[in-house]
Amino acid sequence: MTRGLTFTRLADLAHPIGSGMPRWPGDPPVTFLDVASREEDGYDLRVFAMGEHSGTHVNAPLSFLPGGADVRTAAPWPLLLPLAMLDLRGRAAADPGTRCTPDDVLDWEAAHGRVPRGGLFVCNTGWHRLWSDPDRFMGVQWGALRAGPGDAPPMQFPSFTPAAVHLLVHERGAGGIGIDTHGVDAPDDAEFLCNRMALAAGAVVVECLAALDGLPATGAHVLLAPLGLCGGTGAPVAVTAFVP
């Protein structure tokens, strides 16, 4: 029992942080450097570096909106939110560029009831299972099939449509959106409309979620606890699911 919440198990929905994990083109790699050893210093110590939007992470309004809040002040962390899970695995397997639409949200509601106000609406596309293959996770493999001679292969992975985000945050009052790919926005959306809309409405955005298989469509809760980076445009986040 936690805050009156009953559950049968906990699930860690964040990927481990390691070198070689998928990252957005141009983002810095994850690096580790030994700075002390037990032999010379009496203890082991490493320093590590990574991008604020790498791994399982939340985005802060500061990243997309003029005058937006940094990650520390963007929400009253940690956040405990009801979880609404949309299963897009079958469609994503057939079409890596598929996107969550308003009809998907309405179909989910027809089966499970209204999206909970303040809840985190998450798309399980099955992409979290590709984490160990960065090219496939980032969609370079499929994008390469569409690239012309000499062109850089475009990325392709499942995402949200701005219309679906508008329905969720403005009409349903969702507290956040999340996905197991590297972006709630389609990779060819240079304006990041889904991020901007959600963050401007005060909703949280969680990307690169892990281990979504086996979670129920409704009834679970998630606890979001990002690193409190001063001035952070985003941050790695611990995501714990309380599964009924």
C-alpha atoms as an extended CHARMM CRD file, in Angstrom:
* protein
*
       244  EXT
         1         1  MET       CA              0.0000000000        0.0000000000        0.0000000000  PROA      1               0.0000000000
         2         2  THR       CA              1.4290000000        3.4310000000       -1.0210000000  PROA      2               0.0000000000
         3         3  ARG       CA             -0.6410000000        6.5860000000       -0.4180000000  PROA      3               0.0000000000
         4         4  GLY       CA             -3.7180000000        4.3690000000       -0.3460000000  PROA      4               0.0000000000
         5         5  LEU       CA             -2.6430000000        2.7410000000       -3.6420000000  PROA      5               0.0000000000
         6         6  THR       CA             -2.7720000000       -1.0430000000       -3.8320000000  PROA      6               0.0000000000
         7         7  PHE       CA             -0.5890000000       -2.9920000000       -6.2390000000  PROA      7               0.0000000000
         8         8  THR       CA              0.6580000000       -6.5350000000       -6.8040000000  PROA      8               0.0000000000
         9         9  ARG       CA              4.0320000000       -5.7080000000       -8.3660000000  PROA      9               0.0000000000
        10        10  LEU       CA              6.3590000000       -2.9020000000       -9.3680000000  PROA      10              0.0000000000
        11        11  ALA       CA              7.8010000000       -2.4770000000      -12.8550000000  PROA      11              0.0000000000
        12        12  ASP       CA             10.8440000000       -0.4060000000      -13.8350000000  PROA      12              0.0000000000
        13        13  LEU       CA              9.9710000000        1.3980000000      -17.0830000000  PROA      13              0.0000000000
        14        14  ALA       CA             13.3790000000        3.0560000000      -17.6280000000  PROA      14              0.0000000000
        15        15  HSD       CA             16.2040000000        1.7190000000      -19.7690000000  PROA      15              0.0000000000
        16        16  PRO       CA             19.6390000000        1.2620000000      -18.1660000000  PROA      16              0.0000000000
        17        17  ILE       CA             22.1250000000        4.0020000000      -19.0560000000  PROA      17              0.0000000000
        18        18  GLY       CA             25.1750000000        2.7600000000      -20.9100000000  PROA      18              0.0000000000
        19        19  SER       CA             27.5680000000        3.6200000000      -23.6910000000  PROA      19              0.0000000000
        20        20  GLY       CA             26.3010000000        2.7270000000      -27.1380000000  PROA      20              0.0000000000
        21        21  MET       CA             22.6230000000        3.1600000000      -26.3160000000  PROA      21              0.0000000000
        22        22  PRO       CA             20.3820000000        4.8350000000      -28.9350000000  PROA      22              0.0000000000
        23        23  ARG       CA             20.6470000000        8.6140000000      -29.1600000000  PROA      23              0.0000000000
        24        24  TRP       CA             19.3180000000       11.3950000000      -31.3450000000  PROA      24              0.0000000000
        25        25  PRO       CA             21.6810000000       12.2530000000      -34.2430000000  PROA      25              0.0000000000
        26        26  GLY       CA             24.1050000000       14.9260000000      -33.0730000000  PROA      26              0.0000000000
        27        27  ASP       CA             23.4960000000       14.3210000000      -29.3580000000  PROA      27              0.0000000000
        28        28  PRO       CA             26.6050000000       13.5350000000      -27.3000000000  PROA      28              0.0000000000
        29        29  PRO       CA             27.4200000000        9.8820000000      -26.6060000000  PROA      29              0.0000000000
        30        30  VAL       CA             27.2140000000        8.4520000000      -23.1230000000  PROA      30              0.0000000000
        31        31  THR       CA             30.7500000000        8.3420000000      -21.7230000000  PROA      31              0.0000000000
        32        32  PHE       CA             32.2930000000        6.9870000000      -18.5410000000  PROA      32              0.0000000000
        33        33  LEU       CA             35.7330000000        7.9290000000      -17.2140000000  PROA      33              0.0000000000
        34        34  ASP       CA             37.5720000000        6.3630000000      -14.2870000000  PROA      34              0.0000000000
        35        35  VAL       CA             38.8430000000        9.1210000000      -11.9750000000  PROA      35              0.0000000000
        36        36  ALA       CA             39.7490000000        7.1420000000       -8.8450000000  PROA      36              0.0000000000
        37        37  SER       CA             40.6280000000        3.5430000000       -8.0480000000  PROA      37              0.0000000000
        38        38  ARG       CA             40.7350000000        1.4310000000       -4.9120000000  PROA      38              0.0000000000
        39        39  GLU       CA             44.3800000000        0.6300000000       -5.5790000000  PROA      39              0.0000000000
        40        40  GLU       CA             45.4980000000        4.2860000000       -5.6660000000  PROA      40              0.0000000000
        41        41  ASP       CA             42.7560000000        6.1880000000       -3.8200000000  PROA      41              0.0000000000
        42        42  GLY       CA             41.0520000000        3.6350000000       -1.6040000000  PROA      42              0.0000000000
        43        43  TYR       CA             37.7710000000        3.8100000000       -3.5660000000  PROA      43              0.0000000000
        44        44  ASP       CA             36.4450000000        3.5550000000       -7.1190000000  PROA      44              0.0000000000
        45        45  LEU       CA             34.8770000000        6.5940000000       -8.7790000000  PROA      45              0.0000000000
        46        46  ARG       CA             33.7800000000        7.3960000000      -12.2810000000  PROA      46              0.0000000000
        47        47  VAL       CA             32.4750000000       10.5100000000      -13.9660000000  PROA      47              0.0000000000
        48        48  PHE       CA             29.8450000000       10.1270000000      -16.6700000000  PROA      48              0.0000000000
        49        49  ALA       CA             28.3650000000       12.4400000000      -19.2680000000  PROA      49              0.0000000000
        50        50  MET       CA             25.2530000000       12.2060000000      -21.4280000000  PROA      50              0.0000000000
        51        51  GLY       CA             22.7240000000       14.3980000000      -23.1830000000  PROA      51              0.0000000000
        52        52  GLU       CA             19.7510000000       15.6670000000      -21.2010000000  PROA      52              0.0000000000
        53        53  HSD       CA             17.4040000000       14.0560000000      -23.7350000000  PROA      53              0.0000000000
        54        54  SER       CA             19.0690000000       10.6470000000      -23.9280000000  PROA      54              0.0000000000
        55        55  GLY       CA             17.8140000000        7.4070000000      -22.4410000000  PROA      55              0.0000000000
        56        56  THR       CA             14.4370000000        7.3080000000      -20.7290000000  PROA      56              0.0000000000
        57        57  HSD       CA             13.8690000000       11.0020000000      -20.0930000000  PROA      57              0.0000000000
        58        58  VAL       CA             11.4150000000       13.8320000000      -19.5840000000  PROA      58              0.0000000000
        59        59  ASN       CA             11.4660000000       17.0230000000      -21.6150000000  PROA      59              0.0000000000
        60        60  ALA       CA             11.2120000000       20.4050000000      -19.9190000000  PROA      60              0.0000000000
        61        61  PRO       CA              9.3320000000       23.4280000000      -21.3070000000  PROA      61              0.0000000000
        62        62  LEU       CA             12.6910000000       25.2460000000      -21.3850000000  PROA      62              0.0000000000
        63        63  SER       CA             13.7550000000       22.9540000000      -24.2320000000  PROA      63              0.0000000000
        64        64  PHE       CA             11.0180000000       24.1090000000      -26.6190000000  PROA      64              0.0000000000
        65        65  LEU       CA              9.2610000000       27.2090000000      -25.2550000000  PROA      65              0.0000000000
        66        66  PRO       CA             10.6750000000       30.7320000000      -24.7780000000  PROA      66              0.0000000000
        67        67  GLY       CA             10.8290000000       31.4230000000      -21.0560000000  PROA      67              0.0000000000
        68        68  GLY       CA              9.8090000000       27.8540000000      -20.2550000000  PROA      68              0.0000000000
        69        69  ALA       CA             10.5130000000       26.2420000000      -16.8910000000  PROA      69              0.0000000000
        70        70  ASP       CA             13.5660000000       24.0810000000      -16.3620000000  PROA      70              0.0000000000
        71        71  VAL       CA             13.1510000000       20.4350000000      -15.4480000000  PROA      71              0.0000000000
        72        72  ARG       CA             13.3890000000       21.0980000000      -11.6890000000  PROA      72              0.0000000000
        73        73  THR       CA             10.4820000000       23.5510000000      -11.6540000000  PROA      73              0.0000000000
        74        74  ALA       CA              8.3670000000       22.1080000000      -14.4790000000  PROA      74              0.0000000000
        75        75  ALA       CA              6.3320000000       19.8810000000      -12.1380000000  PROA      75              0.0000000000
        76        76  PRO       CA              6.0010000000       19.0080000000       -8.4270000000  PROA      76              0.0000000000
        77        77  TRP       CA              8.2550000000       15.9480000000       -8.6770000000  PROA      77              0.0000000000
        78        78  PRO       CA              7.9370000000       13.1170000000       -8.0090000000  PROA      78              0.0000000000
        79        79  LEU       CA              4.6490000000       12.7360000000       -9.8490000000  PROA      79              0.0000000000
        80        80  LEU       CA              2.2900000000        9.8250000000       -9.2490000000  PROA      80              0.0000000000
        81        81  LEU       CA             -0.1210000000        9.5540000000      -12.1770000000  PROA      81              0.0000000000
        82        82  PRO       CA             -2.7380000000        7.0400000000      -13.3250000000  PROA      82              0.0000000000
        83        83  LEU       CA             -1.5800000000        5.1940000000      -16.4320000000  PROA      83              0.0000000000
        84        84  ALA       CA             -3.5640000000        4.7870000000      -19.6600000000  PROA      84              0.0000000000
        85        85  MET       CA             -1.8640000000        2.3980000000      -22.0750000000  PROA      85              0.0000000000
        86        86  LEU       CA             -2.5830000000        2.2610000000      -25.8120000000  PROA      86              0.0000000000
        87        87  ASP       CA             -1.3310000000       -0.8610000000      -27.5970000000  PROA      87              0.0000000000
        88        88  LEU       CA              0.0330000000        0.0880000000      -31.0370000000  PROA      88              0.0000000000
        89        89  ARG       CA              2.3850000000       -2.8850000000      -31.3890000000  PROA      89              0.0000000000
        90        90  GLY       CA              0.5960000000       -4.6260000000      -34.2330000000  PROA      90              0.0000000000
        91        91  ARG       CA              0.2440000000       -1.5230000000      -36.3570000000  PROA      91              0.0000000000
        92        92  ALA       CA              3.7910000000       -0.3500000000      -35.6440000000  PROA      92              0.0000000000
        93        93  ALA       CA              5.2010000000       -3.7120000000      -36.7080000000  PROA      93              0.0000000000
        94        94  ALA       CA              3.5240000000       -3.2930000000      -40.1050000000  PROA      94              0.0000000000
        95        95  ASP       CA              4.1600000000        0.4620000000      -40.4120000000  PROA      95              0.0000000000
        96        96  PRO       CA              7.1390000000        1.9290000000      -38.5230000000  PROA      96              0.0000000000
        97        97  GLY       CA              5.8630000000        5.4340000000      -39.2740000000  PROA      97              0.0000000000
        98        98  THR       CA              2.4390000000        4.9030000000      -37.6980000000  PROA      98              0.0000000000
        99        99  ARG       CA              1.1500000000        7.6160000000      -35.3680000000  PROA      99              0.0000000000
       100       100  CYS       CA             -1.3870000000        7.7750000000      -32.5620000000  PROA      100             0.0000000000
       101       101  THR       CA             -4.4410000000        9.6470000000      -33.8500000000  PROA      101             0.0000000000
       102       102  PRO       CA             -7.5720000000       11.0520000000      -32.1950000000  PROA      102             0.0000000000
       103       103  ASP       CA             -9.4580000000        7.9760000000      -33.4420000000  PROA      103             0.0000000000
       104       104  ASP       CA             -7.0120000000        5.7640000000      -31.5340000000  PROA      104             0.0000000000
       105       105  VAL       CA             -7.7350000000        7.6990000000      -28.3450000000  PROA      105             0.0000000000
       106       106  LEU       CA            -11.5040000000        7.4760000000      -28.9320000000  PROA      106             0.0000000000
       107       107  ASP       CA            -11.2700000000        3.7420000000      -29.6550000000  PROA      107             0.0000000000
       108       108  TRP       CA             -9.3030000000        3.2890000000      -26.4220000000  PROA      108             0.0000000000
       109       109  GLU       CA            -12.0280000000        5.1520000000      -24.5420000000  PROA      109             0.0000000000
       110       110  ALA       CA            -14.7370000000        3.0210000000      -26.1310000000  PROA      110             0.0000000000
       111       111  ALA       CA            -13.0150000000       -0.0430000000      -24.7080000000  PROA      111             0.0000000000
       112       112  HSD       CA            -11.7230000000        1.2590000000      -21.3620000000  PROA      112             0.0000000000
       113       113  GLY       CA            -13.6040000000        4.4180000000      -20.4290000000  PROA      113             0.0000000000
       114       114  ARG       CA            -12.5950000000        8.0490000000      -20.5390000000  PROA      114             0.0000000000
       115       115  VAL       CA             -8.8910000000        8.8980000000      -20.3430000000  PROA      115             0.0000000000
       116       116  PRO       CA             -8.2830000000        9.7070000000      -16.6550000000  PROA      116             0.0000000000
       117       117  ARG       CA             -7.8490000000       13.4200000000      -15.9650000000  PROA      117             0.0000000000
       118       118  GLY       CA             -4.2870000000       14.0290000000      -14.8810000000  PROA      118             0.0000000000
       119       119  GLY       CA             -3.2050000000       10.6440000000      -16.2060000000  PROA      119             0.0000000000
       120       120  LEU       CA             -0.1920000000        9.6780000000      -18.2990000000  PROA      120             0.0000000000
       121       121  PHE       CA             -1.3170000000        8.4410000000      -21.7310000000  PROA      121             0.0000000000
       122       122  VAL       CA              1.3420000000        6.0970000000      -23.1110000000  PROA      122             0.0000000000
       123       123  CYS       CA              1.7390000000        4.3790000000      -26.4810000000  PROA      123             0.0000000000
       124       124  ASN       CA              3.2730000000        0.9100000000      -26.4070000000  PROA      124             0.0000000000
       125       125  THR       CA              4.6160000000        0.5020000000      -29.9390000000  PROA      125             0.0000000000
       126       126  GLY       CA              6.9470000000       -2.3990000000      -29.1640000000  PROA      126             0.0000000000
       127       127  TRP       CA              9.9300000000       -0.1570000000      -29.9450000000  PROA      127             0.0000000000
       128       128  HSD       CA             11.3540000000       -0.6290000000      -26.4350000000  PROA      128             0.0000000000
       129       129  ARG       CA             12.3860000000       -4.1420000000      -27.4850000000  PROA      129             0.0000000000
       130       130  LEU       CA             14.7420000000       -2.6360000000      -30.1170000000  PROA      130             0.0000000000
       131       131  TRP       CA             16.8310000000       -0.7270000000      -27.5470000000  PROA      131             0.0000000000
       132       132  SER       CA             19.8920000000       -2.9620000000      -28.0420000000  PROA      132             0.0000000000
       133       133  ASP       CA             19.8820000000       -2.1910000000      -31.7990000000  PROA      133             0.0000000000
       134       134  PRO       CA             20.3010000000        1.6110000000      -32.0550000000  PROA      134             0.0000000000
       135       135  ASP       CA             19.8490000000        1.8250000000      -35.8400000000  PROA      135             0.0000000000
       136       136  ARG       CA             16.5690000000       -0.0620000000      -35.7200000000  PROA      136             0.0000000000
       137       137  PHE       CA             15.4040000000        1.8500000000      -32.6410000000  PROA      137             0.0000000000
       138       138  MET       CA             16.0810000000        5.2000000000      -34.3020000000  PROA      138             0.0000000000
       139       139  GLY       CA             14.4170000000        3.9700000000      -37.4990000000  PROA      139             0.0000000000
       140       140  VAL       CA             17.4730000000        4.4080000000      -39.6900000000  PROA      140             0.0000000000
       141       141  GLN       CA             17.0400000000        0.8910000000      -41.0940000000  PROA      141             0.0000000000
       142       142  TRP       CA             13.5960000000        1.6400000000      -42.5270000000  PROA      142             0.0000000000
       143       143  GLY       CA             14.4850000000        5.1900000000      -43.4880000000  PROA      143             0.0000000000
       144       144  ALA       CA             17.4550000000        3.9520000000      -45.5050000000  PROA      144             0.0000000000
       145       145  LEU       CA             15.0400000000        2.1840000000      -47.8350000000  PROA      145             0.0000000000
       146       146  ARG       CA             13.6010000000        5.5900000000      -48.8160000000  PROA      146             0.0000000000
       147       147  ALA       CA             16.9040000000        7.4530000000      -49.1060000000  PROA      147             0.0000000000
       148       148  GLY       CA             18.2720000000        8.3700000000      -52.5150000000  PROA      148             0.0000000000
       149       149  PRO       CA             21.9030000000        8.0140000000      -53.5860000000  PROA      149             0.0000000000
       150       150  GLY       CA             24.0860000000       10.1830000000      -51.3600000000  PROA      150             0.0000000000
       151       151  ASP       CA             21.2110000000       11.0850000000      -49.0260000000  PROA      151             0.0000000000
       152       152  ALA       CA             21.4500000000       10.6250000000      -45.2700000000  PROA      152             0.0000000000
       153       153  PRO       CA             18.8320000000        8.0170000000      -44.3250000000  PROA      153             0.0000000000
       154       154  PRO       CA             15.8350000000        9.6810000000      -42.6470000000  PROA      154             0.0000000000
       155       155  MET       CA             14.6100000000        8.2890000000      -39.3490000000  PROA      155             0.0000000000
       156       156  GLN       CA             11.2570000000        6.5620000000      -39.0220000000  PROA      156             0.0000000000
       157       157  PHE       CA              9.5560000000        5.4670000000      -35.8160000000  PROA      157             0.0000000000
       158       158  PRO       CA              6.0380000000        5.5840000000      -34.3000000000  PROA      158             0.0000000000
       159       159  SER       CA              4.8490000000        8.8040000000      -32.6640000000  PROA      159             0.0000000000
       160       160  PHE       CA              1.7810000000       10.9330000000      -31.8650000000  PROA      160             0.0000000000
       161       161  THR       CA             -0.1450000000       13.2920000000      -34.1330000000  PROA      161             0.0000000000
       162       162  PRO       CA             -0.6020000000       16.8640000000      -32.8840000000  PROA      162             0.0000000000
       163       163  ALA       CA             -4.3700000000       16.3420000000      -33.1260000000  PROA      163             0.0000000000
       164       164  ALA       CA             -4.1840000000       13.4020000000      -30.7140000000  PROA      164             0.0000000000
       165       165  VAL       CA             -2.0890000000       15.4400000000      -28.2680000000  PROA      165             0.0000000000
       166       166  HSD       CA             -4.6030000000       18.2990000000      -28.4830000000  PROA      166             0.0000000000
       167       167  LEU       CA             -7.4300000000       15.9050000000      -27.6470000000  PROA      167             0.0000000000
       168       168  LEU       CA             -5.5100000000       14.4310000000      -24.7300000000  PROA      168             0.0000000000
       169       169  VAL       CA             -4.1940000000       17.5660000000      -23.0350000000  PROA      169             0.0000000000
       170       170  HSD       CA             -6.8680000000       20.1210000000      -23.9180000000  PROA      170             0.0000000000
       171       171  GLU       CA            -10.0650000000       18.0720000000      -24.0330000000  PROA      171             0.0000000000
       172       172  ARG       CA             -9.2770000000       15.2200000000      -21.6320000000  PROA      172             0.0000000000
       173       173  GLY       CA             -6.9580000000       17.0400000000      -19.2380000000  PROA      173             0.0000000000
       174       174  ALA       CA             -4.2380000000       14.3940000000      -19.4450000000  PROA      174             0.0000000000
       175       175  GLY       CA             -1.2860000000       15.0900000000      -17.1750000000  PROA      175             0.0000000000
       176       176  GLY       CA              1.2220000000       13.8030000000      -19.6690000000  PROA      176             0.0000000000
       177       177  ILE       CA              2.0220000000       11.7460000000      -22.7400000000  PROA      177             0.0000000000
       178       178  GLY       CA              4.6570000000        9.0820000000      -23.1700000000  PROA      178             0.0000000000
       179       179  ILE       CA              6.0290000000        6.6440000000      -25.7220000000  PROA      179             0.0000000000
       180       180  ASP       CA              8.6820000000        3.9380000000      -26.0170000000  PROA      180             0.0000000000
       181       181  THR       CA             10.3130000000        5.5200000000      -29.0960000000  PROA      181             0.0000000000
       182       182  HSD       CA             12.7640000000        8.4260000000      -29.1050000000  PROA      182             0.0000000000
       183       183  GLY       CA             10.0570000000       11.0100000000      -29.6380000000  PROA      183             0.0000000000
       184       184  VAL       CA              6.3810000000       11.8050000000      -29.2360000000  PROA      184             0.0000000000
       185       185  ASP       CA              6.8770000000       13.8530000000      -32.4250000000  PROA      185             0.0000000000
       186       186  ALA       CA              7.3290000000       12.2360000000      -35.8130000000  PROA      186             0.0000000000
       187       187  PRO       CA             11.0640000000       12.4140000000      -36.6540000000  PROA      187             0.0000000000
       188       188  ASP       CA             10.3800000000       14.6200000000      -39.6830000000  PROA      188             0.0000000000
       189       189  ASP       CA              8.5260000000       17.2430000000      -37.5930000000  PROA      189             0.0000000000
       190       190  ALA       CA             11.2140000000       19.9030000000      -37.2150000000  PROA      190             0.0000000000
       191       191  GLU       CA              8.8130000000       22.0850000000      -35.1650000000  PROA      191             0.0000000000
       192       192  PHE       CA              8.2180000000       19.4100000000      -32.4710000000  PROA      192             0.0000000000
       193       193  LEU       CA              4.5320000000       20.3240000000      -32.3640000000  PROA      193             0.0000000000
       194       194  CYS       CA              3.4890000000       17.5020000000      -30.0200000000  PROA      194             0.0000000000
       195       195  ASN       CA              6.1520000000       18.4160000000      -27.4820000000  PROA      195             0.0000000000
       196       196  ARG       CA              5.3390000000       22.1160000000      -27.6860000000  PROA      196             0.0000000000
       197       197  MET       CA              1.6060000000       21.5840000000      -27.3020000000  PROA      197             0.0000000000
       198       198  ALA       CA              1.8860000000       19.2090000000      -24.3550000000  PROA      198             0.0000000000
       199       199  LEU       CA              4.4980000000       21.2440000000      -22.4940000000  PROA      199             0.0000000000
       200       200  ALA       CA              2.6610000000       24.5340000000      -23.0770000000  PROA      200             0.0000000000
       201       201  ALA       CA             -0.4200000000       22.9250000000      -21.4870000000  PROA      201             0.0000000000
       202       202  GLY       CA              1.5400000000       21.9040000000      -18.4010000000  PROA      202             0.0000000000
       203       203  ALA       CA              1.6310000000       18.2140000000      -19.3120000000  PROA      203             0.0000000000
       204       204  VAL       CA              4.7630000000       16.1110000000      -18.9280000000  PROA      204             0.0000000000
       205       205  VAL       CA              6.4470000000       14.3890000000      -21.8830000000  PROA      205             0.0000000000
       206       206  VAL       CA              8.2450000000       11.0600000000      -21.3420000000  PROA      206             0.0000000000
       207       207  GLU       CA             10.2250000000        9.3950000000      -24.1240000000  PROA      207             0.0000000000
       208       208  CYS       CA             12.1820000000        6.1320000000      -24.5380000000  PROA      208             0.0000000000
       209       209  LEU       CA             10.0490000000        4.2020000000      -22.0520000000  PROA      209             0.0000000000
       210       210  ALA       CA             10.9670000000        0.5730000000      -21.4080000000  PROA      210             0.0000000000
       211       211  ALA       CA              9.2910000000       -2.7130000000      -20.4330000000  PROA      211             0.0000000000
       212       212  LEU       CA              5.7450000000       -1.7200000000      -21.4060000000  PROA      212             0.0000000000
       213       213  ASP       CA              4.6520000000       -5.2390000000      -22.3740000000  PROA      213             0.0000000000
       214       214  GLY       CA              2.4480000000       -6.8260000000      -19.7480000000  PROA      214             0.0000000000
       215       215  LEU       CA              1.1040000000       -3.5680000000      -18.3510000000  PROA      215             0.0000000000
       216       216  PRO       CA             -2.6930000000       -3.2110000000      -18.3260000000  PROA      216             0.0000000000
       217       217  ALA       CA             -4.5330000000       -0.7150000000      -20.5040000000  PROA      217             0.0000000000
       218       218  THR       CA             -5.8650000000        0.9350000000      -17.3400000000  PROA      218             0.0000000000
       219       219  GLY       CA             -5.6020000000        0.5800000000      -13.5890000000  PROA      219             0.0000000000
       220       220  ALA       CA             -1.8490000000        1.0090000000      -13.0900000000  PROA      220             0.0000000000
       221       221  HSD       CA             -0.0590000000        4.1250000000      -11.8030000000  PROA      221             0.0000000000
       222       222  VAL       CA              3.3840000000        5.4820000000      -12.6070000000  PROA      222             0.0000000000
       223       223  LEU       CA              5.8210000000        7.4290000000      -10.4440000000  PROA      223             0.0000000000
       224       224  LEU       CA              8.0720000000        9.8530000000      -12.3680000000  PROA      224             0.0000000000
       225       225  ALA       CA             11.2660000000       11.0910000000      -10.6830000000  PROA      225             0.0000000000
       226       226  PRO       CA             13.7440000000       12.9020000000      -12.9580000000  PROA      226             0.0000000000
       227       227  LEU       CA             17.2220000000       14.0630000000      -11.9850000000  PROA      227             0.0000000000
       228       228  GLY       CA             16.9420000000       17.5820000000      -10.5800000000  PROA      228             0.0000000000
       229       229  LEU       CA             19.2560000000       19.2590000000      -13.0690000000  PROA      229             0.0000000000
       230       230  CYS       CA             19.5310000000       23.0030000000      -12.4430000000  PROA      230             0.0000000000
       231       231  GLY       CA             18.5820000000       24.7430000000      -15.6840000000  PROA      231             0.0000000000
       232       232  GLY       CA             17.8600000000       21.3640000000      -17.2500000000  PROA      232             0.0000000000
       233       233  THR       CA             16.1340000000       21.2860000000      -20.6460000000  PROA      233             0.0000000000
       234       234  GLY       CA             15.2690000000       17.6900000000      -19.8230000000  PROA      234             0.0000000000
       235       235  ALA       CA             16.6370000000       14.9030000000      -17.6470000000  PROA      235             0.0000000000
       236       236  PRO       CA             16.9020000000       11.1430000000      -17.3030000000  PROA      236             0.0000000000
       237       237  VAL       CA             13.9270000000        9.9420000000      -15.2930000000  PROA      237             0.0000000000
       238       238  ALA       CA             13.1760000000        6.9780000000      -13.0700000000  PROA      238             0.0000000000
       239       239  VAL       CA              9.7760000000        5.5700000000      -14.0230000000  PROA      239             0.0000000000
       240       240  THR       CA              8.1670000000        3.0530000000      -11.6840000000  PROA      240             0.0000000000
       241       241  ALA       CA              4.8390000000        1.4120000000      -12.4750000000  PROA      241             0.0000000000
       242       242  PHE       CA              2.5310000000        0.2260000000       -9.6850000000  PROA      242             0.0000000000
       243       243  VAL       CA              0.6800000000       -2.6570000000      -11.3190000000  PROA      243             0.0000000000
       244       244  PRO       CA             -2.6290000000       -3.8200000000       -9.7990000000  PROA      244             0.0000000000
